[in-house]
Amino acid sequence: MKRIGLAVIAVATSAMLASAEPAKDRYAPGLGEFMAATQVRHAKLWFAGKNENWPLAAWEVDEIREGLEDAAKFHATHDGVPVAEMIKTIVDPRLQKLDKAIDAKSGTQFVAAFDDLTEGCNSCHAAANKPFIRIQRPTTPPFSNQNFAPAK
């Protein structure tokens, strides 16, 4: 019985000491990681829209939106640049235009909204003192193992 009591005390003491240790910092991706993922989604969005694969295009817009929400959460400001505010005022309205073009299943509206999003990306980069980061329409798919045509 004495051994069980000592074991309980030892376990309880270990638990208390473990909980008293400072929490380790959790990994948070840098802003560059969020932007690289956004760039891949941007390219995939282009090929989905050009192939009129509207469900995939809608998926990619949602993924861009989610990634930028995380970027804003983890990096509201970065080197004095108001990242979260820029996403809200410059990028979000352009994503809404893409939503409308995709809902309308309009290739013409999609191209215009995509180019507007791309211009928004570049204006953010310029305002963030990164004018050397210039995004454009992709010329080749980012992945050779993905078919961007609509499912049959």
Buried (B, 14 or more C-beta within 10 A) or exposed (E): EEEEEEEEEEEEEEEEEEEEEEEEEEEEBEBEBBBEBBBBBBBBBBBBBBBBBBEBBBBBBEBBBEBBBBBBEBBEEBEEBBBBEBBBEBBBEBBEBBBEBBEEEBBEBBBBBBBBBBEBBBBBBEEBEBEEBEBEEBEEBBEEEEEBEEEE
